[in-house]
Structure formats: C-alpha cells, structure tokens
C-alpha cells in the first residue's frame, strides 16, 4: 500500500510517500510562504509530490490513497478548508477536489490537531489506548479525541477545541477574541505574551538572556531560565502548569480518558512540566479517575506532519 501524505502548515509543508506501517519512502519539507496565497502553494505541493513519486519509481495510479492534514476550520466530508488561520486566501478551498483532479482518488482531509491525534494513537505514545485525549502545545492549543477506539469529530467537526475552554474569566485575550482561554494562558504565543509583560517589569535573568529585546522571548527561553532556577521563570512556569492542570482536570472529569498525550513544548521538557503537572492533576481530580490515567509526552517529534497525513489516509481507507 502506497500513501501520499501532505501536511499543510502556516510556516512549513511536509510531503511524503509512505507505506501503511509508517515506513517513509520519500520525504520533503518546503516553506509555506503563506503570503503567496493558495494557488502557487498548491502548485508547489503538487510538483513536490510528483517529484517524490518519481524518486521512488511510482506513478499516481500506484497510490492507494492521499491524506491531507491542514489547519481548520474545515469539513472532512466535503473536503473543503473553510478558513485557514494565518494563510491568506485559504477560504472555502476545495482541497479534496483539487488533488483528486491531479492524482485521482481517494483523498482524505482532516484538521491538523485531529490528524496529529490519530498519528500519536497509532504510531506514538497513544498506542494501545481505547480512550485518549491529545493536545498540541505550540503557537495555539489544539486537541483531538479518541473515544472508544474512534476519532470523535462532533456534530460540526469542531470537537476537540480544548484550547478554548475558560480557565481564567478575566484573563488575557485569546487569539479567537475571547478572554481567559487555556490557549491564551498556556500556548506558545500565550506564554510569550504573558512573559513580555512580566520580564519588562521585573527584568532579571530572562531579560539578560534576550539582551533586553522582549521580541526574542519564547517558551524555549523560559525553559532554559527555569532549568537554571531563575525565580521569575520558575514562578511563571508553576503558574502555567497550574492553568494547564485546570484544563486537563476538566477533560478528565468529562471524558474519563485512559491517557492524555501532550505535544510540542511539553514533549521536549518532561522533567520540568509533566511531572509537576501530574502531581497537580492528581490533587484536582478524584483518585478513581487518575489512578490509572497516563499523562505522557508525545513521541512523534520527527516528521510529525508526515505521520499525521499518513494517519489521515489510513483512517479514511478504513485500515484502523
């Protein structure tokens, strides 16, 4: 079985040709250059896909299916991207039809958080769990839900928007325009925004690390400072872990999952975040809910977008 995988992101795109078992035959990453608009980007994706097929001596007729992971909101049944954030012109775009016209079918489209959830469930830290929650922890906070061994999409395909639960009603403004969401407090962009306000007032080690240029602040700077026991960084990180624990406890009480998988920022900092996070979640939830619950870092840190798009195709083809 030969699968073409396409992961579309705001800054980069991954295109791959892979086998059902996750073996990558050919792979390439290209910059999105989102300001170009959808037409030139899709042309480059199609050209790259053709080049990869040629590299491994395959023709489009040799493909069993095509999986596409993309920013939402989108409609996986109709194969339409309604509006991709930070990607001008990606409005009501019939990606499924465009790719089927070029390569034949079938083409399967899924939002990137759900796609990453599927990937971790079958190839990563979520293997073997019947009920799990996956959280992306990057620029924003997205989520995916595996319930009773199936991806749960919800009535309008918007289930899993875990980043937009209210944590702090009078908190900072989220990218969606509402206040106090988990994403505004614990995402990469949310943490950076909060850090700028604090570091600008208190100065200290993080101020020195960025030479006074607040635009250089990032979660990575925070983690480095916390590793060196900087008081402001440690205090800030503890507060952020607390907010995240509130969000996870909501999910635990509502969904009673076997596992929660955390990606991106958290996956790279297990000792600093996941261990204290587990302790705080245990304090907030009933023992019967957390006794066997696993809170784990994501494993797919290499080629994550390719695993995601491959997983979309395999799920669509009914291989799982």
Secondary structure per residue as TSV (DSSP state, phi and psi in degrees):
chain	resnum	aa	ss	phi	psi
A	1	X	-	360.0	124.9
A	2	X	E	-111.7	126.2
A	3	X	E	-118.3	135.6
A	4	X	E	-98.3	124.1
A	5	X	E	-114.2	137.7
A	6	X	E	-134.5	117.2
A	7	X	E	-111.5	116.6
A	8	X	E	-104.0	120.5
A	9	X	-	-126.2	168.5
A	10	X	S	-68.4	-26.0
A	11	X	S	-114.7	-26.7
A	12	X	E	-146.7	159.9
A	13	X	E	-129.3	135.3
A	14	X	E	-111.9	132.8
A	15	X	E	-125.3	135.1
A	16	X	E	-145.7	157.8
A	17	X	E	-117.3	126.4
A	18	X	E	-141.4	163.1
A	19	X	E	-93.1	167.6
A	20	X	T	-60.6	-32.0
A	21	X	T	-83.2	4.3
A	22	X	S	93.4	7.3
A	23	X	-	-77.4	124.1
A	24	X	E	-91.0	120.5
A	25	X	E	-84.1	-34.7
A	26	X	E	-153.9	147.2
A	27	X	E	-153.8	143.1
A	28	X	E	-152.4	143.7
A	29	X	E	-115.7	133.1
A	30	X	E	-130.4	149.5
A	31	X	E	-71.0	142.6
A	32	X	-	-72.4	-44.2
A	33	X	-	50.6	61.1
A	34	X	G	-58.2	-27.7
A	35	X	G	-63.8	-14.8
A	36	X	G	-67.2	-24.8
A	37	X	-	91.3	169.5
A	38	X	H	-68.8	-35.7
A	39	X	H	-62.0	-53.3
A	40	X	H	-66.2	-31.4
A	41	X	H	-66.4	-46.6
A	42	X	H	-64.7	-36.4
A	43	X	H	-61.4	-42.2
A	44	X	H	-68.4	-37.7
A	45	X	H	-60.9	-46.7
A	46	X	H	-64.0	-41.9
A	47	X	H	-63.6	-44.5
A	48	X	H	-62.0	-42.5
A	49	X	H	-61.6	-42.7
A	50	X	H	-63.4	-39.7
A	51	X	H	-64.1	-40.6
A	52	X	H	-66.9	-40.6
A	53	X	H	-60.9	-40.9
A	54	X	H	-64.8	-38.5
A	55	X	H	-59.1	-33.0
A	56	X	T	-108.3	17.9
A	57	X	T	57.6	43.9
A	58	X	-	-118.7	150.4
A	59	X	-	-108.5	165.8
A	60	X	G	-60.5	-28.7
A	61	X	G	-70.7	-14.1
A	62	X	G	-83.1	-7.3
A	63	X	-	-81.7	133.8
A	64	X	S	-81.7	-33.4
A	65	X	E	-172.3	167.7
A	66	X	E	-126.9	129.1
A	67	X	E	-111.5	135.4
A	68	X	E	-126.0	123.0
A	69	X	E	-106.7	126.6
A	70	X	E	-148.4	159.7
A	71	X	-	-65.6	146.8
A	72	X	S	-102.4	-176.4
A	73	X	S	-73.3	147.1
A	74	X	E	-150.9	170.7
A	75	X	E	-119.0	105.9
A	76	X	T	-67.7	-26.9
A	77	X	T	-72.5	-43.3
A	78	X	T	-85.1	-16.5
A	79	X	T	72.6	34.0
A	80	X	E	-116.8	132.2
A	81	X	E	-88.2	116.8
A	82	X	E	-71.8	-47.3
A	83	X	E	-166.3	113.2
A	84	X	-	-90.2	120.3
A	85	X	T	-59.7	141.3
A	86	X	T	63.5	18.5
A	87	X	-	-130.5	92.0
A	88	X	T	-56.3	133.7
A	89	X	T	89.6	-9.7
A	90	X	-	-83.8	71.0
A	91	X	E	-125.9	124.5
A	92	X	E	50.2	47.3
A	93	X	E	-93.4	120.5
A	94	X	-	-82.1	70.8
A	95	X	H	-59.2	-41.9
A	96	X	H	-57.3	-49.6
A	97	X	H	-64.8	-41.1
A	98	X	H	-58.8	-46.2
A	99	X	H	-75.0	-34.7
A	100	X	H	-65.3	-35.2
A	101	X	H	-65.0	-31.0
A	102	X	H	-89.1	-36.0
A	103	X	H	-120.4	-9.2
A	104	X	-	84.8	178.7
A	105	X	S	-111.7	-175.3
A	106	X	-	-87.6	150.9
A	107	X	E	-116.0	134.0
A	108	X	E	-121.6	132.0
A	109	X	E	-116.5	136.8
A	110	X	E	-146.5	149.4
A	111	X	E	-68.1	152.5
A	112	X	H	-62.6	-34.1
A	113	X	H	-68.2	-45.2
A	114	X	H	-62.2	-40.5
A	115	X	H	-63.0	-42.9
A	116	X	H	-66.5	-34.9
A	117	X	H	-62.0	-47.4
A	118	X	H	-58.5	-42.1
A	119	X	H	-63.5	-46.4
A	120	X	H	-66.4	-31.3
A	121	X	H	-67.3	-39.3
A	122	X	H	-101.3	-28.0
A	123	X	H	-118.1	-10.6
A	124	X	S	-123.0	-138.1
A	125	X	T	-69.9	-16.6
A	126	X	T	-91.5	4.5
A	127	X	T	-58.5	130.8
A	128	X	T	92.9	-7.7
A	129	X	-	-92.6	138.0
A	130	X	S	-83.1	-35.8
A	131	X	S	-131.4	117.0
A	132	X	E	-147.7	157.9
A	133	X	E	-120.1	136.0
A	134	X	E	-118.0	134.6
A	135	X	E	-121.7	126.7
A	136	X	E	-82.7	138.9
A	137	X	E	-128.2	66.1
A	138	X	S	-120.8	-129.7
A	139	X	S	-55.6	-44.4
A	140	X	S	-118.2	-170.2
A	141	X	E	-124.0	112.6
A	142	X	E	-109.9	174.1
A	143	X	E	-152.8	160.2
A	144	X	E	-141.3	148.1
A	145	X	E	-123.7	123.8
A	146	X	E	-105.4	112.7
A	147	X	E	-122.4	122.8
A	148	X	T	53.4	47.1
A	149	X	T	65.4	27.4
A	150	X	E	-142.1	147.0
A	151	X	E	-70.1	126.1
A	152	X	-	-99.9	119.9
A	153	X	-	-103.0	-21.9
A	154	X	-	87.3	173.9
A	155	X	T	-61.2	-38.9
A	156	X	T	-117.7	22.3
A	157	X	S	69.9	20.4
A	158	X	-	-110.7	9.3
A	159	X	T	-62.8	151.4
A	160	X	T	93.0	9.5
A	161	X	-	-77.6	62.4
A	162	X	G	-68.1	-22.1
A	163	X	G	-71.3	-12.0
A	164	X	G	-110.4	27.5
A	165	X	S	-85.2	145.0
A	166	X	B	-76.1	127.5
A	167	X	S	-115.8	-41.4
A	168	X	-	-136.1	94.0
A	169	X	T	-51.2	-35.3
A	170	X	T	-103.0	22.3
A	171	X	S	-77.2	-171.2
A	172	X	-	-64.6	157.6
A	173	X	B	-73.9	131.4
A	174	X	-	-81.1	164.5
A	175	X	T	-61.5	-22.8
A	176	X	T	-81.8	-8.0
A	177	X	S	103.1	-13.1
A	178	X	-	-90.8	161.7
A	179	X	B	-99.1	149.0
A	180	X	S	73.0	17.1
A	181	X	B	-73.0	158.0
A	182	X	H	-55.4	-40.0
A	183	X	H	-62.2	-37.8
A	184	X	H	-68.5	-21.3
A	185	X	H	-101.3	-35.2
A	186	X	H	-122.4	-5.9
A	187	X	S	-74.1	168.2
A	188	X	H	-58.1	-46.1
A	189	X	H	-69.6	-37.7
A	190	X	H	-65.4	-44.0
A	191	X	H	-63.6	-41.5
A	192	X	H	-62.8	-42.5
A	193	X	H	-62.5	-44.3
A	194	X	H	-66.0	-38.4
A	195	X	H	-61.9	-41.5
A	196	X	H	-57.7	-41.1
A	197	X	H	-65.7	-43.6
A	198	X	H	-72.6	-47.6
A	199	X	H	-65.4	-34.9
A	200	X	H	-62.8	-30.3
A	201	X	H	-87.4	-42.3
A	202	X	H	-98.7	-11.6
A	203	X	-	55.7	-131.0
A	204	X	S	88.2	-162.9
A	205	X	H	-63.2	-42.2
A	206	X	H	-66.4	-34.0
A	207	X	H	-60.0	-44.2
A	208	X	H	-67.5	-36.6
A	209	X	H	-63.5	-31.1
A	210	X	T	-103.9	10.4
A	211	X	T	54.5	36.8
A	212	X	T	79.6	0.3
A	213	X	-	-94.0	98.5
A	214	X	G	-63.6	-21.5
A	215	X	G	-68.0	-16.0
A	216	X	G	-89.7	-4.2
A	217	X	-	-65.3	146.0
A	218	X	-	-160.7	166.1
A	219	X	H	-58.4	-31.9
A	220	X	H	-64.1	-41.6
A	221	X	H	-62.6	-43.4
A	222	X	H	-57.6	-47.0
A	223	X	H	-63.7	-43.3
A	224	X	H	-61.6	-42.8
A	225	X	H	-67.0	-37.9
A	226	X	H	-66.3	-36.2
A	227	X	H	-61.8	-29.9
A	228	X	T	-92.5	11.7
A	229	X	T	65.5	29.4
A	230	X	-	-62.3	126.2
A	231	X	H	-58.0	-44.8
A	232	X	H	-64.3	-43.7
A	233	X	H	-63.2	-42.9
A	234	X	H	-66.1	-41.2
A	235	X	H	-64.9	-44.1
A	236	X	H	-63.1	-43.9
A	237	X	H	-65.6	-40.8
A	238	X	H	-59.8	-42.7
A	239	X	H	-64.5	-41.5
A	240	X	H	-65.8	-41.4
A	241	X	H	-61.4	-37.5
A	242	X	H	-62.8	-45.9
A	243	X	H	-60.6	-43.2
A	244	X	H	-64.4	-38.6
A	245	X	H	-63.1	-37.5
A	246	X	H	-59.5	-46.1
A	247	X	H	-62.3	-44.4
A	248	X	H	-66.5	-36.9
A	249	X	H	-64.9	-36.2
A	250	X	H	-59.0	-47.1
A	251	X	H	-64.1	-38.2
A	252	X	H	-66.4	-44.9
A	253	X	H	-66.3	-34.7
A	254	X	H	-81.7	-41.0
A	255	X	H	-107.5	-21.6
A	256	X	-	50.0	56.7
A	257	X	-	-77.9	163.3
A	258	X	S	-81.5	-29.4
A	259	X	E	-149.6	148.3
A	260	X	E	-122.7	123.1
A	261	X	E	-108.0	127.7
A	262	X	E	-114.3	127.9
A	263	X	-	-105.9	176.9
A	264	X	T	59.9	-109.8
A	265	X	T	-55.3	-48.6
A	266	X	G	-67.9	-36.3
A	267	X	G	-61.6	-23.3
A	268	X	G	-96.4	-1.0
A	269	X	-	-139.0	49.8
A	270	X	I	-55.1	-47.5
A	271	X	I	-63.8	-36.8
A	272	X	I	-81.9	-28.4
A	273	X	I	-115.5	-54.0
A	274	X	I	-66.6	-41.0
A	275	X	H	-62.7	-51.4
A	276	X	H	-66.4	-29.2
A	277	X	H	-64.5	-43.1
A	278	X	H	-58.8	-44.0
A	279	X	H	-61.6	-43.7
A	280	X	H	-68.5	-39.6
A	281	X	H	-62.0	-41.0
A	282	X	H	-61.5	-34.2
A	283	X	H	-70.2	-32.9
A	284	X	H	-86.0	-23.8
A	285	X	S	-112.0	162.0
A	286	X	-	-67.5	146.0
A	287	X	H	-59.1	-35.3
A	288	X	H	-64.5	-23.9
A	289	X	H	-88.6	-26.9
A	290	X	H	-108.8	-6.3
A	291	X	S	-55.7	-42.3
A	292	X	S	-113.2	3.2
A	293	X	-	-66.9	135.4
A	294	X	E	-106.0	129.8
A	295	X	E	-114.3	112.6
A	296	X	E	-129.7	150.5
A	297	X	E	-77.2	146.5
A	298	X	-	-62.2	149.5
A	299	X	S	-100.4	-23.7
A	300	X	-	-86.4	74.0
A	301	X	-	-92.4	-12.9
A	302	X	S	-107.3	127.8
A	303	X	S	54.0	44.3
A	304	X	H	-62.3	-38.4
A	305	X	H	-65.9	-34.5
A	306	X	H	-70.5	-41.7
A	307	X	H	-61.1	-37.7
A	308	X	H	-64.8	-48.4
A	309	X	H	-68.2	-37.2
A	310	X	H	-59.6	-43.3
A	311	X	H	-65.2	-36.1
A	312	X	H	-60.1	-44.9
A	313	X	H	-64.6	-45.1
A	314	X	H	-65.4	-39.5
A	315	X	H	-66.2	-41.9
A	316	X	H	-65.2	-33.5
A	317	X	T	-79.6	-2.7
A	318	X	T	76.3	24.1
A	319	X	-	-81.4	-9.2
A	320	X	-	-118.7	360.0
